[in-house]
Structure formats: structure tokens, C-alpha cells
Amino acid sequence: MMEQNQHQQRSAANQEFQHSLDQLENILNDSLTEDEETQTEEINDDELFNQLTDIDLAAFEDAVADIEQYLEEKTK
């Protein structure tokens, strides 16, 4: 019973981790796509700052939190 519960927790943590990785991949791909579109243009510091702040920080933070949680569970 206890092993089954641990297996279910690991499975759920793994699914959350995979979801977080997918979100992170989407964020990075969106960022790369935007970078490719502006690659031929001259980018000044203000434009670069604006591009970096366009990343969905909340989604990125969620992904990082899920990864940290997964690593904590894995080391237990």
C-alpha cells in the first residue's frame, strides 16, 4: 500500500515535471522565434530589455518551482 502511494506520488511529480518542461520549452521556443524575426534588425539595449521582459515570468517561475519540487522529491 505504501509503495503504491509512493509510486503514485512519483508518477504525479513526474507528470508535473514533464508539464513544466513542456511549458519551459514553449517559452523558449516563442522567445527564439521572436529573436529570429528580429535577427536582421539592429537591436538596441532598450529593445533587448523589452524582448527579455516579454517572457511570461509567471509561467517561467512556475516551471522552476515544479522542477525544484521534483528534485526535492527525487532526493528523499
C-alpha positions, 0 to 999 in steps of 0.5 A: 500500500505504501509503495503504491502511494509512493509510486503514485506520488512519483508518477504525479511529480513526474507528470508535473515535471514533464508539464513544466518542461513542456511549458519551459520549452514553449517559452523558449521556443516563442522567445527564439522565434521572436529573436529570429524575426528580429535577427536582421534588425539592429537591436538596441539595449532598450529593445533587448530589455523589452524582448527579455521582459516579454517572457511570461515570468509567471509561467517561467517561475512556475516551471522552476518551482515544479522542477525544484519540487521534483528534485526535492522529491527525487532526493528523499 
